[in-house]
């Protein structure tokens, strides 16, 4: 009888221990935890590790209750900030109900949460805060969650320009930019658009866009653009943007992403040559006249220009014949002006109108680089004086004719009358 009673006591004790555990107790080696009202919460694992953007992540804690008395309702609350979201069907609040204390830390509950990682989550470590309450107030503890999305991620590499030194008034400057994929996946159908700052314009349609195709994980490709630099731009670094659109190879939804990166475009100090004024001798150009054009050239840049010269490029349709097509100006310091002069002849059949003459200003900067500037000069031909009966020559010829007729008349009729 006593043996039977002893067996019943043992069975009842075992059942009491089993029923006191709301989640099946799991034997394990003790983990380093945080003591809070003698309830320990130890982070067990995250799955996957690291978490991936746009995917779910499972978080598990080992909860050990070493209190000497039972807890009527052991409650937990999880605070998680962006990019960890409660969009996987789970709730931040969990009640484990009554909990019997035990001195054995190898008997524990498994607390489980499922969270969703935001699509555009960046690589890094993010903290979640787990709180629990035994009826005597809340205890809080932060735990790190690691995210490293298996998707493409870009950085800007080297910028190479042609010409190597960008200065004001440069046309069709070639900008070659390396786009590096440092992410954890391949990027497909990569397209890059260059958003230019003030003082720059795309050289022609679509010259600010480039298609790169696939950029593999750890790979790189070069995007090429063509831009014009404004003539009044100052030296310095100008912030542009690279707008990259692509699709992740691992994205089953075929969603296109956009990533914006910064790109600095440097404008170097340099001489800058302009045509300050244009005059002609004589002032009025007429058909068939010989003249001389005087061009004042000024360096408005911030560096001196050596060996400055001017060269004219005459269109075949323009009615000018130049004795020499170039002239030497010399060295021009910043803010200094110099003169060039060219002799020419206006064609005899030149139409009276305004002509635009293309010239090239050329110099050498302090780094022995040749700098070239294209300019346009206006030359106006006005109507010339035309012969008429009232002109000097016409009038003289008329008088000669009238005199001859009068003399003939006098000689003929005067003699008859005996005059």
Secondary structure, DSSP 8 states (H G I E B T S, - for coil): -HHHHHHHHHHHHHHHHHHT-SS-----------EETTEEEEEEEEESSSB-TTSEEEEEEEEEE--SS-BS--EEEEEE-TTEES-SS--SEEE---B---S-TTS-EEEEEEEEE-TT--SEEEEEEEEEESSS-EEEEEEEEEE--SS--EEEEEEEEESSS--TT--SEEEEEEEEE-SSS-EEEEEEEEE--TTEEESSTTTTEEEEEEE-TT-EEEEEEEEEE-TT--SEEEEEEEEEEEEETT-TT--EEEEEEEEEEEE-----EEEEEEEEESSSEETT-EEEEEEEEEE-SSS-EEEEEEEEE--TTS-EEES-SEEEEEEE-TT-EEEEEEEEEE-TT--SSEEEEEEEEEEE-TTS-EEEEEEEEEEEEE------TTSHHHHHHHHHHHHHHHHHHHHHHHHHTT-
